Amino acid sequence: MVVAVLPLSVVVPRAVVRLADVSLSPDTSALPGGGTLQQLANGVAGWALVLALVGLVIGAAAWAFGAHSQNYQQSMVGRRAVMVAGLAALLIGAAPTLINFFFHAGTGLH
């Protein structure tokens, strides 16, 4: 039995191959509620920053009480809470920049 191998251009017409090309241009005003969604994201980020502040204050208090009472476990838990709250605030503030960086890096791939 002989099997003939045809080139891709014979099997799939060129017009069909061009249909696979897509483009993306994000626009929050393209769908209804885009502005509301942006306001919701801003509100969630605000609440997250307030919660990070509360976590930092509570962690700093636990760290201080643990250090002054010679309680190593409480001191470590407070120190970890301060670090996590600081990292959370850093990520919340850098989130738009990080998302835009990776989006633009992805659009530059060919």
N, C-alpha and C positions, 0 to 999 in steps of 0.2 A: 504494500500500500504506500503510495507516495502522497505526502502532505505538502501543499504549496504554502509558503509563508509570504504573505503580502505585506508591503510596507504600510505604516500607519496612515499615510495620506490616502491610500486606496480604500482602506477599511472605514475610516472615519472622515467624513467630509470636513474641509477647513472651517466652514461656517459653524459646525457643531463644536469644534475645538475652541473657537472664539467666544462661545457662550460661557465657557468656564471662567473667563476673566470677569471679576467683580470689583467694585470699588466701594469705599466706605468714607463718608464724610459726616462725622457726628454733629448733630445740631439739636439742642434741647428744645427749640421751638418747632421742630418738625412734627411732633405729636402733641395732641392736647394734654395739658397737665405738665408739660416740661418745666415751666417756671415754678409750679408748685413742688415738683420733685426736687428742684434745685434748692428751694427754700427749706424743704424737709431735710435735705442733706446738711445744709448749714445749721439748722436747729439741732440735729443729732450731733454734729461736731461740737457745737457749743455745750450741749449737755455732757458730752464725753470729756471735754476740757474741765468742766466744773467737777465731775466725778474724779478726774485725775488729781485735781487740786485737793479735794477732800481726802483721797487716798494718801497723798503726799503728807498732808498735815497729820493724819492719824498715824502714818508710818513713822514720821519724825518724832511724834510724842511717844510711841512705843519704843523707838530706838533710844530716846533719852531716858525713859523710865527704866528700861532694861540695863542701860549702861550704869545708871546711878544706883541701882539695886543689886548689881553684880549678877544679873540674870542673863546668862549668855544666850539662851534660846529666845527670849523676848527681844533682846538686842538684835539678833540676826534676823528675826521676822520683821522688825521695824526697818532695818536697813534694806532688806529685800523689797519691802513695800515702797520705800522711797525710790529705789532704783526702778521698779516696775512703773510707778506713777510717772517718773521722769521720762522713761522710754515711751510710755503711752502718749504723753503730751508731745514728745518729739515726732512720733509717727502720725499723730493727728494733724500737727502743723505741716508736716512734709507730705502728707497724703496727696494733695493735688499735684505737687511737683513730681512726685514719684510716678503717679498715674500718667501724667503728660509725658514724662521722660520715656517711659516704656511704650506708650502709644506711638510717639514720634520715632522711637528706635524701631518699632515694628513696621511702621509705614515706609521706613527707609530700606527695608529688606526687599531684595528682588531675586 
